[in-house]
Structures are given as C-alpha cells and as structure tokens.
C-alpha cells in the first residue's frame, strides 16, 4: 500500500543521494558551460545544476511511468530480465578471462 511506496521512495532517494557518480558528473560536466568572465560562478553552477534537475524530472517521470506500464502489460519482462542478467554475467566472465590472458601474455 501507501507505506510500501513511501519506503521504496525513501530507499531510492538515499540510494541516489549517497551515490558519488552524479556528483562527479556534475563536477566534470557543468563547469564547461560557465563563462570564465561570469561574475558569480558558484551561483551559475548551482543554477545550471538546478535547471538540469528541473528538466530531468518530467523525463524521468515519464520513463518510470512507461516502465511501470510495461511491467504490468508484459508479464514476460521478468523472465526476459533474468536471461538478460545471465547473458551479461557470461559476458563479464568472458571479458575478464580475456583481460587476464592478455595481461599474462604481456608479462
């Protein structure tokens, strides 16, 4: 019910808030759009970050709604995801093995 949705939301919020990748993205991406002659670089940085988040909300909301719709309509999604995860695991093991063999051959 409602408390379960709230729990999922809070868990997702903290997962994203404590993830260092978005912070690194903002630190690397946004400064490119700040003019060197800008009078208040901090304000401009914060404003650009807020704009990026503001414009991302409708897109991410639509993406979530589409994913929810697909999950309800297509019962095969769960089975397909399981096979997709297995395939990705096999690829990771394969690439790891190739990397190990390449490292051994270069020594």
C-alpha positions in Angstrom: 0.0 0.0 0.0 0.9 3.6 0.7 3.6 2.9 3.3 5.3 0.4 0.9 5.5 3.1 -1.8 6.9 5.5 0.7 9.5 3.0 1.8 10.5 2.4 -1.8 10.7 6.2 -2.4 12.9 6.8 0.7 15.2 3.9 -0.2 15.6 5.2 -3.8 16.2 8.7 -2.6 19.0 7.7 -0.2 20.5 5.4 -2.8 20.7 8.3 -5.2 21.7 10.9 -2.7 24.7 8.8 -1.5 25.8 7.8 -5.0 29.1 9.6 -5.9 28.7 9.2 -9.6 26.2 12.1 -10.1 28.4 14.4 -8.1 31.4 13.5 -10.3 29.2 14.0 -13.4 28.2 17.5 -12.2 31.8 18.4 -11.3 33.0 17.3 -14.7 30.1 18.4 -17.0 28.6 21.6 -15.7 31.8 23.8 -15.5 32.1 23.7 -19.3 29.0 25.9 -19.6 30.2 28.6 -17.1 31.8 31.6 -18.8 35.2 32.4 -17.4 34.1 36.0 -17.0 30.9 35.1 -15.1 30.5 37.4 -12.1 29.3 34.7 -9.6 30.5 31.3 -10.7 29.0 29.5 -7.7 25.5 30.9 -8.3 25.8 30.0 -12.0 26.9 26.5 -11.1 24.0 25.9 -8.7 21.6 27.4 -11.2 22.7 25.2 -14.0 22.5 22.1 -11.7 19.0 23.0 -10.6 17.9 23.6 -14.3 19.3 20.2 -15.3 17.4 18.5 -12.4 14.2 20.5 -13.1 14.2 19.5 -16.8 15.1 15.9 -15.9 12.1 15.4 -13.7 9.5 15.1 -16.5 11.7 12.8 -18.5 12.5 10.5 -15.6 8.8 10.5 -14.5 7.7 9.5 -18.0 10.4 6.9 -18.1 9.2 5.5 -14.8 5.5 5.5 -15.9 6.5 3.7 -19.1 8.4 1.1 -17.2 5.5 0.6 -14.8 3.1 0.2 -17.7 5.4 -2.3 -19.5 5.8 -4.3 -16.3 2.0 -4.6 -15.9 1.3 -5.3 -19.5 4.1 -7.6 -20.4 4.4 -10.5 -18.0 7.4 -11.7 -19.8 9.6 -8.8 -18.7 10.7 -10.6 -15.5 11.7 -13.8 -17.4 13.5 -11.7 -20.0 15.4 -9.7 -17.4 16.6 -12.9 -15.8 18.0 -14.1 -19.1 19.5 -10.7 -19.8 21.3 -10.7 -16.4 22.6 -14.2 -17.1 23.9 -13.1 -20.5 25.6 -10.1 -19.0 27.2 -12.2 -16.4 28.6 -14.6 -19.1 29.9 -11.6 -21.0 31.6 -10.2 -17.9 33.3 -13.5 -17.2 34.4 -13.8 -20.8 35.9 -10.3 -20.9 37.5 -10.8 -17.5 39.1 -14.0 -18.8 40.4 -12.3 -22.0 41.8 -9.5 -19.9 43.6 -12.0 -17.6 45.0 -13.9 -20.6 46.2 -10.6 -22.3 47.9 -9.5 -19.1 49.6 -12.8 -18.7 50.8 -12.7 -22.3 52.2 -9.2 -22.0 54.4 -10.2 -19.0 
